[in-house]
Amino acid sequence: MTDRRPPAAAAAAGPRRPGAIGLFLRKYGENRSAVAGAMLVAGLVALAVAAPLLTGHGPRQLGAVPLLPPGAEHPMGTDDLGRDIWAQFLYGGRTSLLVGLVAAAISTAIGVFLGAVSGYFGGLVDDAIQRVTEMLSIVPRYFLAMVTVAILGPTILNVIVVIGVLSWPPATKLARAEFVTLKSRSFVDAARMSGAGPWTIIFSEILPNALPPIVVQTILAVSAAVLMEATLSFLGLGDPNLISWGLMLNKAQTFLTIAPWMAIFPGLGISLFILGLNLMGDGLNQALNPRLRREAKA
C-alpha cells in the first residue's frame, strides 16, 4: 500500500517507529552480555543437534586406547574404556538439553495454570493453591527428586517428569502476581462487559499480557532443570542407557587425578550452558520489562 499523504505531510511525520519485534531486538542487543549468552547457548545447541556430522565416533563406541589425553584424533581425549569424549560431549548435550527443555515446559505449564487460577479467582481457591505452593517450596527439591527417581526408576522419562513436577512453584508465584495486577485493568472489565467467560478472559486477555516475565522465568527454569538432571546423573540416578553431561561426570570421578579431561569438558559444558541461559534471562528481563527500560533511559 502506498503512502497517500502529501510529500510535506509524510516528511513531517518523520521515520516510522520500529515494530514490537524490532524494538525488542534493539533493546536486547544493547545488552552485550545477553547477546554473548544467546550466542553461547545457540552454539551449544547447534553442537548437540549436529552431533552426527561433527564426529565419526559413537558415544559408546570402543576401540581407541583408554585414557588418551586430548589430541588431533580425539579432541577431548578418551575415557577409561577407550570411548571418544568429544562424541560423548556432543550426544550428552542432546540428553541434557532435552531434559532441560521438556522439564521446563512441564513446570511452566503447571505453574502458569495454577498461578492464573489462583490470581484470577482468588478466595478459597487462591488460599488452597498458595498453601500447596508454599509447602512444596520449603521441601528440598533435590532430596525429593532423588527419592522419587530412586523409587520410580532412573529412566529419562521419570527424570523429566520428576523435575518438571517439582519445579513449578516459582512460575506459580510469578503468574499469580501478574494476574492479580492485570485482572483489574480496563481491558479485562471491557471483556467482562462484552460477555466473555472467565477462561476466555484468562487465556485470551490476561495471559498474553503476562507473558514477558513468564518467558524469562521459563529460560531460568531450563537452566535449573539442566542442573538438576546433571546432579541426579552425577549421583547415579540418571538414565544409564543415555549419555548425558551429568553421567559423564559420574564416570569421571574415579579418574580425576589421572584423566582430568574426563570431568573438565562435561563440567565446562554444563557451566557454559547455564551461564548463557542466565545471561539471556537478564537480557530478556531488561528488554521485555517496561519499568527497567524506563529506569535505563533515566
Contacts in CASP RR format, 6 or more apart in sequence:
PFRMAT RR
TARGET T0000
AUTHOR 0000-0000-0000
METHOD contacts of the structure
MODEL  1
MTDRRPPAAAAAAGPRRPGAIGLFLRKYGENRSAVAGAMLVAGLVALAVA
APLLTGHGPRQLGAVPLLPPGAEHPMGTDDLGRDIWAQFLYGGRTSLLVG
LVAAAISTAIGVFLGAVSGYFGGLVDDAIQRVTEMLSIVPRYFLAMVTVA
ILGPTILNVIVVIGVLSWPPATKLARAEFVTLKSRSFVDAARMSGAGPWT
IIFSEILPNALPPIVVQTILAVSAAVLMEATLSFLGLGDPNLISWGLMLN
KAQTFLTIAPWMAIFPGLGISLFILGLNLMGDGLNQALNPRLRREAKA
3 10 0 8 1.000
5 13 0 8 1.000
17 23 0 8 1.000
18 26 0 8 1.000
24 287 0 8 1.000
24 288 0 8 1.000
27 286 0 8 1.000
27 287 0 8 1.000
27 293 0 8 1.000
28 34 0 8 1.000
28 35 0 8 1.000
28 283 0 8 1.000
28 284 0 8 1.000
28 286 0 8 1.000
28 287 0 8 1.000
29 35 0 8 1.000
29 287 0 8 1.000
31 282 0 8 1.000
31 283 0 8 1.000
31 286 0 8 1.000
31 287 0 8 1.000
33 279 0 8 1.000
33 282 0 8 1.000
33 283 0 8 1.000
34 279 0 8 1.000
34 280 0 8 1.000
34 281 0 8 1.000
34 282 0 8 1.000
34 283 0 8 1.000
34 284 0 8 1.000
34 286 0 8 1.000
34 287 0 8 1.000
36 276 0 8 1.000
36 279 0 8 1.000
37 275 0 8 1.000
37 276 0 8 1.000
37 277 0 8 1.000
37 279 0 8 1.000
37 280 0 8 1.000
38 276 0 8 1.000
38 279 0 8 1.000
38 280 0 8 1.000
40 272 0 8 1.000
40 273 0 8 1.000
40 275 0 8 1.000
40 276 0 8 1.000
40 279 0 8 1.000
41 273 0 8 1.000
41 276 0 8 1.000
41 277 0 8 1.000
41 280 0 8 1.000
44 93 0 8 1.000
44 97 0 8 1.000
44 269 0 8 1.000
44 272 0 8 1.000
44 273 0 8 1.000
45 97 0 8 1.000
47 54 0 8 1.000
47 90 0 8 1.000
47 93 0 8 1.000
48 90 0 8 1.000
48 91 0 8 1.000
48 92 0 8 1.000
48 93 0 8 1.000
48 94 0 8 1.000
48 97 0 8 1.000
49 94 0 8 1.000
50 90 0 8 1.000
51 87 0 8 1.000
51 90 0 8 1.000
51 91 0 8 1.000
51 94 0 8 1.000
54 86 0 8 1.000
54 90 0 8 1.000
55 84 0 8 1.000
55 86 0 8 1.000
55 87 0 8 1.000
55 90 0 8 1.000
56 87 0 8 1.000
57 64 0 8 1.000
57 83 0 8 1.000
57 84 0 8 1.000
57 86 0 8 1.000
57 87 0 8 1.000
58 83 0 8 1.000
58 84 0 8 1.000
58 87 0 8 1.000
58 91 0 8 1.000
59 83 0 8 1.000
59 84 0 8 1.000
59 87 0 8 1.000
59 88 0 8 1.000
59 90 0 8 1.000
59 91 0 8 1.000
59 92 0 8 1.000
59 243 0 8 1.000
60 83 0 8 1.000
60 243 0 8 1.000
61 83 0 8 1.000
61 84 0 8 1.000
61 87 0 8 1.000
62 81 0 8 1.000
62 82 0 8 1.000
62 83 0 8 1.000
63 82 0 8 1.000
64 73 0 8 1.000
64 74 0 8 1.000
64 78 0 8 1.000
64 82 0 8 1.000
64 83 0 8 1.000
64 84 0 8 1.000
65 78 0 8 1.000
65 82 0 8 1.000
66 78 0 8 1.000
66 79 0 8 1.000
66 80 0 8 1.000
66 81 0 8 1.000
66 82 0 8 1.000
67 78 0 8 1.000
67 79 0 8 1.000
67 80 0 8 1.000
67 82 0 8 1.000
67 255 0 8 1.000
67 258 0 8 1.000
67 259 0 8 1.000
68 74 0 8 1.000
68 77 0 8 1.000
68 78 0 8 1.000
68 82 0 8 1.000
69 77 0 8 1.000
69 259 0 8 1.000
69 261 0 8 1.000
70 76 0 8 1.000
70 77 0 8 1.000
70 261 0 8 1.000
71 77 0 8 1.000
74 84 0 8 1.000
74 85 0 8 1.000
74 86 0 8 1.000
75 86 0 8 1.000
76 84 0 8 1.000
76 85 0 8 1.000
76 86 0 8 1.000
76 89 0 8 1.000
76 261 0 8 1.000
76 265 0 8 1.000
77 84 0 8 1.000
77 85 0 8 1.000
77 86 0 8 1.000
77 261 0 8 1.000
78 84 0 8 1.000
78 85 0 8 1.000
79 85 0 8 1.000
79 88 0 8 1.000
79 251 0 8 1.000
79 252 0 8 1.000
79 255 0 8 1.000
79 259 0 8 1.000
79 262 0 8 1.000
80 251 0 8 1.000
80 254 0 8 1.000
80 255 0 8 1.000
80 259 0 8 1.000
80 262 0 8 1.000
85 248 0 8 1.000
85 261 0 8 1.000
85 262 0 8 1.000
85 265 0 8 1.000
88 243 0 8 1.000
88 248 0 8 1.000
88 266 0 8 1.000
89 245 0 8 1.000
89 248 0 8 1.000
89 265 0 8 1.000
89 266 0 8 1.000
89 269 0 8 1.000
91 243 0 8 1.000
92 242 0 8 1.000
92 243 0 8 1.000
92 244 0 8 1.000
92 245 0 8 1.000
92 247 0 8 1.000
92 248 0 8 1.000
92 266 0 8 1.000
93 244 0 8 1.000
93 245 0 8 1.000
93 269 0 8 1.000
95 156 0 8 1.000
95 239 0 8 1.000
95 242 0 8 1.000
95 243 0 8 1.000
95 244 0 8 1.000
95 245 0 8 1.000
96 226 0 8 1.000
96 229 0 8 1.000
96 230 0 8 1.000
96 244 0 8 1.000
96 245 0 8 1.000
96 246 0 8 1.000
96 270 0 8 1.000
96 273 0 8 1.000
97 226 0 8 1.000
97 273 0 8 1.000
98 156 0 8 1.000
98 160 0 8 1.000
99 156 0 8 1.000
99 159 0 8 1.000
99 160 0 8 1.000
99 163 0 8 1.000
99 225 0 8 1.000
99 226 0 8 1.000
99 229 0 8 1.000
99 244 0 8 1.000
100 160 0 8 1.000
100 163 0 8 1.000
100 222 0 8 1.000
100 225 0 8 1.000
100 226 0 8 1.000
100 229 0 8 1.000
101 222 0 8 1.000
101 225 0 8 1.000
102 160 0 8 1.000
103 160 0 8 1.000
103 161 0 8 1.000
103 163 0 8 1.000
103 164 0 8 1.000
103 167 0 8 1.000
103 221 0 8 1.000
103 225 0 8 1.000
103 228 0 8 1.000
103 229 0 8 1.000
104 164 0 8 1.000
104 167 0 8 1.000
104 218 0 8 1.000
104 221 0 8 1.000
104 222 0 8 1.000
104 224 0 8 1.000
104 225 0 8 1.000
105 218 0 8 1.000
106 160 0 8 1.000
106 161 0 8 1.000
106 163 0 8 1.000
106 164 0 8 1.000
106 165 0 8 1.000
106 168 0 8 1.000
107 163 0 8 1.000
107 164 0 8 1.000
107 165 0 8 1.000
107 166 0 8 1.000
107 167 0 8 1.000
107 168 0 8 1.000
107 171 0 8 1.000
107 221 0 8 1.000
107 225 0 8 1.000
108 168 0 8 1.000
108 171 0 8 1.000
108 214 0 8 1.000
108 217 0 8 1.000
108 218 0 8 1.000
108 221 0 8 1.000
110 164 0 8 1.000
110 165 0 8 1.000
110 168 0 8 1.000
110 171 0 8 1.000
110 172 0 8 1.000
111 168 0 8 1.000
111 169 0 8 1.000
111 171 0 8 1.000
111 172 0 8 1.000
111 175 0 8 1.000
112 171 0 8 1.000
112 172 0 8 1.000
112 175 0 8 1.000
112 207 0 8 1.000
112 214 0 8 1.000
114 129 0 8 1.000
114 133 0 8 1.000
114 168 0 8 1.000
114 172 0 8 1.000
114 175 0 8 1.000
114 176 0 8 1.000
115 129 0 8 1.000
115 171 0 8 1.000
115 172 0 8 1.000
115 173 0 8 1.000
115 175 0 8 1.000
115 176 0 8 1.000
115 179 0 8 1.000
116 175 0 8 1.000
116 176 0 8 1.000
116 179 0 8 1.000
116 202 0 8 1.000
116 203 0 8 1.000
116 206 0 8 1.000
116 207 0 8 1.000
117 125 0 8 1.000
117 129 0 8 1.000
117 202 0 8 1.000
118 125 0 8 1.000
118 126 0 8 1.000
118 129 0 8 1.000
118 130 0 8 1.000
118 172 0 8 1.000
118 175 0 8 1.000
118 176 0 8 1.000
118 179 0 8 1.000
119 126 0 8 1.000
119 175 0 8 1.000
119 176 0 8 1.000
119 179 0 8 1.000
119 180 0 8 1.000
119 183 0 8 1.000
120 179 0 8 1.000
120 183 0 8 1.000
120 198 0 8 1.000
120 201 0 8 1.000
120 202 0 8 1.000
120 206 0 8 1.000
121 198 0 8 1.000
126 176 0 8 1.000
129 172 0 8 1.000
129 176 0 8 1.000
130 176 0 8 1.000
133 169 0 8 1.000
133 172 0 8 1.000
133 173 0 8 1.000
136 166 0 8 1.000
136 168 0 8 1.000
136 169 0 8 1.000
137 169 0 8 1.000
141 166 0 8 1.000
141 167 0 8 1.000
141 228 0 8 1.000
142 228 0 8 1.000
142 231 0 8 1.000
144 166 0 8 1.000
145 162 0 8 1.000
145 163 0 8 1.000
145 166 0 8 1.000
145 228 0 8 1.000
145 232 0 8 1.000
146 232 0 8 1.000
146 235 0 8 1.000
146 237 0 8 1.000
148 158 0 8 1.000
148 162 0 8 1.000
148 166 0 8 1.000
149 158 0 8 1.000
149 159 0 8 1.000
149 162 0 8 1.000
149 232 0 8 1.000
149 237 0 8 1.000
149 238 0 8 1.000
150 237 0 8 1.000
152 158 0 8 1.000
152 162 0 8 1.000
154 232 0 8 1.000
154 236 0 8 1.000
154 237 0 8 1.000
154 238 0 8 1.000
154 239 0 8 1.000
154 240 0 8 1.000
155 239 0 8 1.000
156 238 0 8 1.000
156 239 0 8 1.000
156 241 0 8 1.000
156 242 0 8 1.000
159 229 0 8 1.000
159 232 0 8 1.000
159 237 0 8 1.000
159 238 0 8 1.000
159 239 0 8 1.000
163 225 0 8 1.000
163 228 0 8 1.000
163 229 0 8 1.000
164 225 0 8 1.000
167 221 0 8 1.000
167 224 0 8 1.000
167 225 0 8 1.000
167 228 0 8 1.000
170 217 0 8 1.000
170 220 0 8 1.000
170 221 0 8 1.000
171 214 0 8 1.000
171 217 0 8 1.000
171 218 0 8 1.000
171 221 0 8 1.000
174 213 0 8 1.000
174 214 0 8 1.000
174 217 0 8 1.000
175 210 0 8 1.000
175 214 0 8 1.000
178 206 0 8 1.000
178 209 0 8 1.000
178 210 0 8 1.000
178 213 0 8 1.000
178 214 0 8 1.000
179 202 0 8 1.000
179 206 0 8 1.000
179 210 0 8 1.000
182 188 0 8 1.000
182 206 0 8 1.000
182 209 0 8 1.000
182 210 0 8 1.000
183 201 0 8 1.000
183 206 0 8 1.000
187 205 0 8 1.000
188 201 0 8 1.000
188 205 0 8 1.000
188 206 0 8 1.000
191 200 0 8 1.000
191 201 0 8 1.000
191 204 0 8 1.000
191 205 0 8 1.000
192 201 0 8 1.000
196 204 0 8 1.000
196 205 0 8 1.000
212 284 0 8 1.000
212 288 0 8 1.000
212 289 0 8 1.000
213 285 0 8 1.000
213 288 0 8 1.000
213 289 0 8 1.000
215 284 0 8 1.000
215 288 0 8 1.000
216 281 0 8 1.000
216 284 0 8 1.000
216 285 0 8 1.000
216 288 0 8 1.000
219 277 0 8 1.000
219 280 0 8 1.000
219 281 0 8 1.000
219 284 0 8 1.000
220 277 0 8 1.000
220 278 0 8 1.000
220 281 0 8 1.000
222 277 0 8 1.000
223 273 0 8 1.000
223 274 0 8 1.000
223 277 0 8 1.000
223 278 0 8 1.000
226 270 0 8 1.000
226 273 0 8 1.000
226 274 0 8 1.000
226 277 0 8 1.000
227 270 0 8 1.000
227 274 0 8 1.000
229 238 0 8 1.000
229 244 0 8 1.000
229 246 0 8 1.000
230 244 0 8 1.000
230 245 0 8 1.000
230 246 0 8 1.000
230 249 0 8 1.000
230 270 0 8 1.000
231 246 0 8 1.000
232 238 0 8 1.000
233 239 0 8 1.000
233 244 0 8 1.000
233 245 0 8 1.000
233 246 0 8 1.000
233 247 0 8 1.000
233 249 0 8 1.000
233 250 0 8 1.000
234 246 0 8 1.000
234 247 0 8 1.000
234 249 0 8 1.000
234 250 0 8 1.000
235 250 0 8 1.000
236 247 0 8 1.000
236 250 0 8 1.000
238 244 0 8 1.000
238 246 0 8 1.000
238 247 0 8 1.000
239 247 0 8 1.000
240 247 0 8 1.000
245 266 0 8 1.000
245 267 0 8 1.000
245 269 0 8 1.000
245 270 0 8 1.000
246 266 0 8 1.000
246 270 0 8 1.000
248 262 0 8 1.000
248 263 0 8 1.000
248 265 0 8 1.000
248 266 0 8 1.000
249 263 0 8 1.000
249 266 0 8 1.000
249 267 0 8 1.000
251 262 0 8 1.000
252 259 0 8 1.000
252 262 0 8 1.000
252 263 0 8 1.000
252 266 0 8 1.000
253 263 0 8 1.000
255 262 0 8 1.000
256 262 0 8 1.000
256 263 0 8 1.000
285 292 0 8 1.000
286 292 0 8 1.000
286 293 0 8 1.000
286 296 0 8 1.000
287 293 0 8 1.000
END
